[in-house]
Amino acid sequence: MIAVEIKFLGGLRQEMGTGSTTLSLPDGTTVADLGPQLRALGLDLDSEKNIVVLNNRGLGQWSPDRQLAAEDVVIVFPHIAGGKE
């Protein structure tokens, strides 16, 4: 088993009731497996309401078959919009 830290930023801290949590995942868990694990926590990933970053890179920038490691950090934050058009 590996422990991967999940951090929640912005309004997600209140929504999730915590600033972070730790997922205990089986050895061999991949980036592709991470989406369902985050959805199981109650995070909306399908509507792009939230953005997921793994080790300071967007989740989609990692190969889906990359295995997660104990030192990996996942940060989830609400989609940010604004600025001039």
Secondary structure as the mmCIF struct_conf table of DSSP 4:
data_model
#
loop_
_struct_conf.conf_type_id
_struct_conf.id
_struct_conf.beg_label_comp_id
_struct_conf.beg_label_asym_id
_struct_conf.beg_label_seq_id
_struct_conf.end_label_comp_id
_struct_conf.end_label_asym_id
_struct_conf.end_label_seq_id
STRN STRN1 ILE A 2 PHE A 8
TURN_TY1_P TURN_TY1_P1 GLY A 10 GLY A 11
HELX_RH_AL_P HELX_RH_AL_P1 LEU A 12 MET A 16
TURN_TY1_P TURN_TY1_P2 GLY A 17 GLY A 17
BEND BEND1 THR A 18 GLY A 19
STRN STRN2 SER A 20 LEU A 25
TURN_TY1_P TURN_TY1_P3 ASP A 27 GLY A 28
STRN STRN3 THR A 30 THR A 30
HELX_RH_AL_P HELX_RH_AL_P2 VAL A 31 ALA A 40
TURN_TY1_P TURN_TY1_P4 LEU A 41 GLY A 42
TURN_TY1_P TURN_TY1_P5 ASP A 46 SER A 47
BEND BEND2 GLU A 48 GLU A 48
STRN STRN4 ASN A 50 LEU A 54
TURN_TY1_P TURN_TY1_P6 ASN A 55 ASN A 56
STRN STRN5 ARG A 57 GLY A 58
HELX_RH_3T_P HELX_RH_3T_P1 LEU A 59 GLN A 61
BEND BEND3 TRP A 62 TRP A 62
TURN_TY1_P TURN_TY1_P7 PRO A 64 ASP A 65
HELX_LH_PP_P HELX_LH_PP_P1 ARG A 66 ARG A 66
STRN STRN6 GLN A 67 GLN A 67
HELX_LH_PP_P HELX_LH_PP_P2 LEU A 68 LEU A 68
TURN_TY1_P TURN_TY1_P8 ALA A 70 GLU A 71
STRN STRN7 VAL A 73 PRO A 78
BEND BEND4 GLY A 83 GLY A 83
#
